[in-house]
Amino acid sequence: MKKLTGLFLLFFSISAFAQQDPLFSQYMFNKLLLNPAYTGSREVLTVDLLDRYQWVGIDGAPRTFTVGAHMATRNKKVGIGVYAYRDAIGPMVNQGLMASYAYRLLMPGGSLSFGLQAGFKYFDFDWTQMNVEDPDYVFNPQDVQRFTPDANFGIYYQSRRYFAGLSSKQLFQNEYGKSYSGDKTTYTKLLRHFYAMGGAAFPIDDKIVFRPSMLVKFVKNAPIQLDVNASILFDNIFWVGASYRTEQAVVLLTEFRISKTVRVGYSYDIYFGPLLPYNKGSHEIRLGFDLDFMNERTLTPRFFF
């Protein structure tokens, strides 16, 4: 019954929101996953690993892992990067590899970047995870595998105190799956996802900075999703904050800078909607590295990691 309930809630949620991109609570610390124009904005070589375990307690709940790296070249106007991901939801597995390029217009007090990501996505359905107690002729598994190219585009502005970005993902809207029902074949396409983000930093004193931020997500046939965050930075070392997401979820998050090169982040999502009785929240762990192997860069702006 637990597995049945879990699958029902899982597929109900997917159908209701029609969103094909993974969900991230710590988007403000690693914008490369949402906006390719962020590539190289930290100026040093930045490596990020993130593991998200969503809806703990529900069998087949989403599990997402990403790893990415990006940097500015010696020509400070150009940023390059790459990231890979694996997003599993029950028997469905999405994987991808994307390369990033950004060109920055350097301005007094800030920069405006234009970025492009290109790569591929691979979709698979693992029938071995389907447990059928009474199989009959209706259950006729067929291979569902699809390899598709994809591209994302973004614009990103940052200064010492502000940032803002617009991006669109899955520009090609390629077909990535199909299903059969009798003589009818149904094709599933990737939908374009649109993101708008922004934030500001307000120093309270020499060691405390208040930083609000916001993320808006739009995809066709789904309600607009809004994520509002408020966090505080202590002595440029320790972050603590909270977010409210219009999926009826509250997120508690923190980040700690262990050294000049190592950062550790954690977030916990609490859901208040129909899923509340069936799950124990969501965990997201992130590990970041800043490697200044050129020995000539500084992190600017310091408030926007």
PyMOL commands that set and color helices and strands:
alter all, ss='L'
color gray80, all
select helices_A, chain A and resi 2-17+27-29+31-33+36-38+127-129+276-278
alter helices_A, ss='H'
color red, helices_A
select strands_A, chain A and resi 45-53+63-72+78-89+92-107+110-125+145-159+162-169+175-181+184-189+193-200+202-203+208-219+225-234+238-245+249-257+262-271+282-291
alter strands_A, ss='S'
color yellow, strands_A
deselect
rebuild
show_as cartoon
